[in-house]
């Protein structure tokens, strides 16, 4: 559905800015992917070691700051 045929070649300021930024720094997308991989992409979990860690966890008392007397 075309809204108007008058503004077919319109490009917003933000779109132009991003295009210029990518032209100035061609490795930008690659750097963004590397940063995302560093912070968000995690390696698959080892289920055996996770189960072992959960089983070896020491149960915490209900109120941690109260000493058992």
ZAMI-341316 format. One record per residue (C-alpha): residue number from 1; y, z, x. Coordinates in steps of 0.5 Angstrom, whole numbers. Layout:
N
+-----+-------+-------+-------+
|  nr | north |    up |  east |
+-----+-------+-------+-------+
| NUM |     Y |     Z |     X |
...
+-----+-------+-------+-------+
END
This chain:
69
+-----+-------+-------+-------+
|  nr | north |    up |  east |
+-----+-------+-------+-------+
|   1 |     0 |     0 |     0 |
|   2 |     6 |    -2 |     3 |
|   3 |    13 |     2 |     1 |
|   4 |    18 |    -3 |     4 |
|   5 |    18 |   -10 |     8 |
|   6 |    25 |    -8 |    11 |
|   7 |    22 |    -3 |    16 |
|   8 |    16 |    -6 |    18 |
|   9 |    18 |    -5 |    26 |
|  10 |    21 |     1 |    25 |
|  11 |    19 |     6 |    30 |
|  12 |    21 |    14 |    30 |
|  13 |    25 |    17 |    36 |
|  14 |    18 |    21 |    37 |
|  15 |    14 |    15 |    37 |
|  16 |    19 |    12 |    42 |
|  17 |    19 |    18 |    46 |
|  18 |    11 |    19 |    47 |
|  19 |    11 |    12 |    49 |
|  20 |    16 |    12 |    54 |
|  21 |    13 |    19 |    57 |
|  22 |     6 |    15 |    57 |
|  23 |     9 |     9 |    61 |
|  24 |    12 |    14 |    66 |
|  25 |     6 |    18 |    67 |
|  26 |     0 |    14 |    66 |
|  27 |    -5 |    20 |    68 |
|  28 |    -2 |    24 |    62 |
|  29 |    -8 |    23 |    57 |
|  30 |   -13 |    24 |    63 |
|  31 |    -9 |    31 |    65 |
|  32 |    -9 |    33 |    58 |
|  33 |   -17 |    32 |    57 |
|  34 |   -18 |    36 |    64 |
|  35 |   -14 |    42 |    61 |
|  36 |   -17 |    42 |    54 |
|  37 |   -24 |    42 |    58 |
|  38 |   -22 |    48 |    62 |
|  39 |   -19 |    52 |    57 |
|  40 |   -24 |    50 |    51 |
|  41 |   -30 |    46 |    52 |
|  42 |   -35 |    51 |    54 |
|  43 |   -42 |    49 |    57 |
|  44 |   -48 |    50 |    52 |
|  45 |   -51 |    58 |    52 |
|  46 |   -57 |    60 |    55 |
|  47 |   -61 |    63 |    49 |
|  48 |   -65 |    67 |    53 |
|  49 |   -60 |    70 |    57 |
|  50 |   -56 |    72 |    51 |
|  51 |   -61 |    75 |    47 |
|  52 |   -63 |    79 |    54 |
|  53 |   -55 |    81 |    54 |
|  54 |   -55 |    83 |    47 |
|  55 |   -61 |    88 |    47 |
|  56 |   -59 |    91 |    54 |
|  57 |   -52 |    93 |    50 |
|  58 |   -51 |   100 |    50 |
|  59 |   -49 |   103 |    43 |
|  60 |   -42 |   106 |    43 |
|  61 |   -41 |   112 |    39 |
|  62 |   -36 |   112 |    33 |
|  63 |   -30 |   115 |    36 |
|  64 |   -30 |   113 |    43 |
|  65 |   -24 |   118 |    45 |
|  66 |   -28 |   124 |    43 |
|  67 |   -33 |   128 |    48 |
|  68 |   -40 |   130 |    46 |
|  69 |   -40 |   137 |    46 |
+-----+-------+-------+-------+
END
